[in-house]
Structure formats: structure tokens, C-alpha cells
Amino acid sequence: MSEKRTGIIYGINGPVIYLKGNTGFQMSEMVYVGEERLVGEVIGLTRDTTTIQVFEETTGLKPGAEVEATGDAISVLLGPGILNNIFDGIERPLSEIAKQSGKYITRGVHVDSLDTQKKWPVTMKVAAGDVVMGGTVIAETPETQSIVHKSMVPPSISQATVTWAAPDGDYTILDPIVRVQLSDGTEKELCLCQKWPIRIPRPTAKRYPASEPLVTGQRILDTMFPIAKGGTAAIPGGFGTGKTMTQHQIAKWSNADIIIYIGCGERGNEMTQVLEEFSELVDPRTGNLLMDRTALIANTSNMPVAAREASIYTGLTLAEYYRDMGYDVAIMADSTSRWAEALRELSGRLEEMPAEEGFPAYLASRLSAFYERAGMMQNLNGTEGSVSIIGAVSPQGGDFSEPVTMNTKRYVRCFWGLDKSLAYARHFPAIHWLTSYSEYLTDLAPWYKDNVDKNFVDDRNQIMGLLNQESSLMEIVKLIGGDVLPDDQKLVLEIARVIRLGFLQQNAFHKDDTCVPLSKQFQMMEIILYLYKKAKALVTMGHPMSVLKESNIFDRVISIKYDVPNDKPEMFADYRKAVDDFYNEVLEKNA
């Protein structure tokens, strides 16, 4: 922009500032506010007023201060150096900020989003004379030990011819490495990085339907309520029910290539825990550190509200960038409720008409725009990649009928409802099997049939049926006690106990139980259902449950999760034999 466009502040209301007169600013444009050059964004324009939200603390700002337009939308810098890093809500690396201003972020601090001095070893993928288009990979860089970074032609270039390409070697992210001639004859230099506005989804060639699960190693998720790659899931739950822990487990063990963890309005100590844990954990898939394939965006509850609203989009844009390279990316948004609260605060400041519980009327459309950016895609360069979004929701008092949970429910296809009573009973993950659902089950059934076992989905449905039976029987038990039930119903209650304790409950601190492969999950279901079949045959013959319970077989099957290591599936044959022995023993004793 040649001429400098400025405006003068005449009103300040928390993070919202007003400028009078026709400033010539554009909607969603990034601006610098005051002497300290605080970062802001234009969110409202009328003929004689411009409204701006400031992403930093506005204390001490006065009317009369100058606001300068930049000519760009709020954008993030995309290039090598994103992974193994921790940013604030507008992609400023916290480690660099700490060097400048100490433990707390001072206002107006300006640091480069990515290290512009570091030299990266670059392998060129194009040569002079090549025809390239948006998404074409021009260079590759080993970003971390786990991930190769592919620098691409920006999506805004539809077609161009390479006139010059640099030789392989070490370059910074700003060094020109390729020169291209556009169709109109103008030349443009490309480097390892590119900019992209956070509120605009990156373009793709095609969207695929869900066909492959995001395998997490958590039995209740993978077997009972699976999520597809490129799928959306919500984890709602009250305080202390384990939302963050469930997200940690998925981030650690899922088969996504890259994890973007967004701590949005969460407590600082939770983010600290993520940092400390992730920096020590070894990734089971690659043997390198987990942080090598993770980027963290920390916008804790003590940071400015407006930046919290932006942090979700920042994380999404980073995820889409890696998806364009052909990677499967999983986003952990913790928590979307705090993000909705930021929307509510800004909406209140703008004096907009509130809807239910004070949230703005556009809450639903913002949530849908967020979850819609997930999906399994064919990228512009022909590769396939996916963005899966798993958003935690923190309803006040664990009330799922509040607006954020209800609106989220409309746009996600997977709902993992956490239950306070399960959490207080120390049953983790505290996902309740009667309130949760997954709409991906039918889409993924062919994959389970081909890759695990043809009976997988049938076994899952049988187990779900037994849990539903238990729920209706418990109503009777509460009224008149369990002793009056017939033996076949007592057996259902006993098998449901085995399913709950031996299958649905999982120990994140046990080396074999923290992450369980699908083959073992299937074998466990098979053994539980085999035990049910054999015990049912005995009950049908007239053997009472009291006799069946004399054997320890039910507790033995519960402890399979600990006793059978993940790499020794052959041990399941011993358990099948133990069930047969139990069957024969009861017959002999009571013949």
C-alpha cells in the first residue's frame, strides 16, 4: 500500500474501539492501534464509524490515539518452524515473547511468527521450464525428525511457468528459491513460506465422504463411537469429568500425522501440563518426541478475550496448511465454550441484541463455519489429506441443554457425552454409553470389515444391546432389588458389569491399557460375548447364577485388559479355553 491510511480513536469499550469519520479501512483488515502498535481487526463499518477489536489489553489507551491500516487481513505465516512450537492466539511464538518481555506478555510486543534467521536444508522439487499451479510442491524440508515440510505454490496462483529455481542447499524462510512467470507475464518470487488469512478456508479440489476411522487406541471411542478421519466430534462434560484428559489421550495415541492443540481460554496450569507432558513423551509411531508432530496454540484464560476468538481460526489455518501437504491432521480445541464466551463478551460490548443466555444470535453460524472446515479432501496438488476436529465443550453445571452444547450437537457427527456420576465413581474415560452416539458407524463398517474382522460391527452392536438391557433392568433393581430378577436377567447384569469394567473403563497410566490396537479390542469383545453365550446356555439348562458366580471367570475376563499384553494376541486362546473349562466344570458339579 503506498499511501498510509489512518484514523483517530474517539471511543474505547474494553477490547472494542471506535473511530469517527470515513477512514477508508476495509472489513476484516488488520490494523495497528496507538503508539504501542497493538494488533487489531476491523469488525464493523458504517459511513461515519469504524469498529475495531483489539487482540491485546487496551488499558491506558486514550481517545485521540492514531490507528494505522495495514492493507492485509489478519493472516498467519505458514512455513517450516510451526511444529514443535507454542504460539499465542495470533501466531506469536511464546518462547520469543519470553525472551523479549519475560514471563508475562507485554503489550505491543512484536516478534516474527517464525524464525527468519534459521537456515533450513532444502531439496528442490521443480526446475526451470516446469508448469506449476496452486498447491504444487516446490521444495521439501525436514522440519522435524518426524515430518517433512513441503513448501507449495500459494493457492492464489492458478498457473505459472518456473523461470528460475535455486539449487539444493540451506535457505531461510524468506530467501527466494523459485521465480515464476504468471499467465499475464508478470514475474513473482516464491520462498519457503506463504501468508494466509485465518478466516478464509484454504481451497481444495474435492471433498470425500467418511471412509476411514481416526484410530485413537481408546476402546469406547474406536469400538463404540468411532470418529472418521476428517470427522467432527464434541466432548461435552462438566468440571472434572475428563475433557482435557480425553483430548490428551487422542493427541498422544491417534493415528493422525500432525496434532494442533488449541488451548482456548483454558487455565494456564492445564496448558503447562500439556507442554510438560508432550515435550517428554515419545511418539509410539515414529520413536521421536511427540512435540515433533505437534503445534500448540495457547490462549489461556488470563489473555485478552479478542485473541481467544481468533485462536481457533489460527489453529484451523495451520491444520489446513499441513492437510494441503497430504497429511492427516487432528485439531484438539479445548474448549469451544470459552471461545463462545469470548464471542458473548465482544457481542455485549458491541451492544448487539443477545439471544439465548446472552450469547450472540450468530453463535450457531460461527460454530457451523468452524466445524465445516473439517473433512477428508483431495488437495489442489492431487494429494489426499484430512482435518479432524475434536472440540471440548464445558457446559455450566454439566447441563447439556445450554446453547453451546445444543448448537455444537447440530454440526458434529460424533457426540462423546461425559458423565459426572461416572467420573466421581472413577470410571474413566467417563463417556456415557447411553448419551453418546456416532453417525460414522455405518460409513466406517466396510473399513472395519476389511481391516479388522467381518464380525466387528455385529459384536459392537451386541455389546451395545447388553448395555441398553442393563440400563432398563437397573430401573427395576432400584425399585425392588436385584434378588427378584430371573437368572437370565441377573446374567445380563453380570455381563454388563464385565463390559463396563473390563472393556469401557481404560487406564491411561497402564503401559498396555493406555492405547489398545483394534485387533485386541475385537478379541476382547469376542471373549466377553463367548462367556455370555456359554453362561446363557448354563442358565437355560437351569443352573442358577449363584453357582456360576462361584467361579472367578467373570473377574478373569475383566482383567484381560491388564493381563494380555498388546503384542501377545495368542494368549486369548487360553481365555477361550478357560471359559470352556468353566462351562464343563459347572456341568460336572451340578450333573
Secondary structure, 3 states (H helix, E strand, C coil): CCCCCEEEEEEEECCEEEEECCCCCCCCEEEEECCCCEEEEEEEECCCEEEEEECCCCCCCCCCCEEEEEEEECEEEECCCCCCEEECCCCCEHHHHHHHHCCCCCCCCCCCCCCCCCCEEEEECCCCCCEECCCCEEEEEECCCCCEEEEECCCCCCCEEEEEECCCEEECCCCCCEEEEECCCCEEEECCCEEEECCCCCCCCEEECCCCECCCCCHHHHHHCCCECCCEEEEECCCCCCHHHHHHHHHHHCCCCEEEEEEECCCHHHHHHHHHHHHHCECCCCCCEHHHHEEEEEECCCCCHHHHHHHHHHHHHHHHHHHHCCCEEEEEEECHHHHHHHHHHHHHHCCCCECHHHCECCHHHHHHHHHCCCEEEECCCCCEEEEEEEEEECCHHHCCCCHHHHHHHHHCCEECCECHHHHHCCCCCCECCCCCEECCHHHHHHHHHHHCCCCHHHHHHHHHHHHHHHHHHHHHHHHHCCCCCCHHHHHHHHHHHHHHHHHHCCCCCCCCCCCCCHHHHHHHHHHHHHHHHHHHHHHHCCCCHHHHCCCCHHHHHHCHHHHCCCCCHHHHHHHHHHHHHHHHHHHHHCC
